[in-house]
Amino acid sequence: MTAAVAAVDLGATSGRVMLGYVGHDELRLVPVARFPNNPVRVLDGLHWNILELYRNVVVGLGSALREEPDVRSIGIDSWAVDYALIRDGRMLGNPYHYRDDRTAAGVDATHTIVGPADLYAANGLQFLPFNTLYQLAAEQLAGSLGAAQSMLLIPDLIGYWLTGAQRAEQTNASTTGLLNVHTGGWDEELIRRLGLPRGIFPEIVAPGSTVGTLVPAVAAELGASRALPVSAVGSHDTASAVVAVPATGPDFAYISSGTWSLVGVELEHPVVSEDSRAANFTNEGGVDGRIRYLQNVSGLWLLSESVRSWERGGEQIDLPTLLHAAATVDAPVPVFDAADARFVAPGDMPARIAAWCTEHGLVAPQSRAEFVRSILESLADAYARSIETAAALSGKQVSVIHVVGGGSQNALLCQLTADRTGLPVLAGPVEATAVGNVLVQARAQGLIAGDTSLEGLRAIVAKTFSPVRYEPAVR
Ligand code: LFR
């Protein structure tokens, strides 16, 4: 028997609603709605347009239910760390975008109370200036935390608007910096030391549990014939993507490649050594209690921001043509540090890349094709270093690299990754986050026949979406 679930998958540049059909020997995704996610800058900083996103989610779910009235559940995933504060059911202010730069003061304030080494021992998280705990510290400095009764991460906020239930899904909550890396629960001691109001952190729920059912008004708006459940999935998009890595053995590394590249391995236990902290590796919570031991490397953001800069004059850039030109560049191009903090905020990436090169005594790329080649070579170089470090620090064997997400379609980047790591790259599925979202819901609904472990789910993905293989160039 085949049944359907609906996946809401919100990325930093676009969102989508998909129907996922799952049955014996079947896994099929049908896109129902796709919409842009355009942040908005106002005087106090950069924000997500959260109401517009929610409106698109509701419209998309309505279409999904019209196409497939027998949808069994809804699951939501999005980017991590960002949140809304709630009081008496009302959102207090519009959520900030993690690329907003207001958090610097929050970082200092936090580290004055709990130093980076103590923090890492507690939360096992890589330092990123936008981790939720720093945003909350900035909020506290601005005096805007006092009124809040709860804090909801983005997928939890959407889930709340759909069901009225306030929960904190575990994988995404692990990116707040306020979960204990060993227990997986809110770190009471850390929250107390930081002087954060404990009451704002909702009950934690694991992927696969039910968040709630649609409130009647939403059910009516969606045209849902009955109270549909919203199911917790790996609501951190990267957690869902890692579920959908089509690995057929244990010795794999993954790159979840989209706006960011999340590069690492899956572990049973966290690694919180000083070397791991110094290398800035994170231990994020995965589905089924796994650890996503990884590093944020800047991703296709470098390319999309560069294209945006070039298009500022009104010119339209054709990306496939540009990528083709980049593939045929044979003069050497500079490799820059894609992880440099200067590349995080929106802006003129080609100018920043050129400045980085000049500062480091390298000749900056000249043509657009050279810039693109330089970006992709630099990403591949960063991936190779991250994978090597992940393996060394965790003791995990890596014999193959799975690239999932939008970047898996970038053939040049996949080939350069194989070349620079000396390992085969298996690319796909493109829609890994939605696939992982669908599979975790399907499992919760009892739709998976046979092996329901993560390995079992991955075997289904491997069978359904045959990855494209890139062999490393012989050196
Ligand atoms: C990827 C991602 C990363 C997270 C970044 C910011 O979409 O979720 O895992 O570090 O966005 O939230």
Residues whose N, C-alpha, C, O or C-beta is under 5 A from the ligand:
A	BS01	LFR	S78 W79 A80 V81 D237 T238 W260
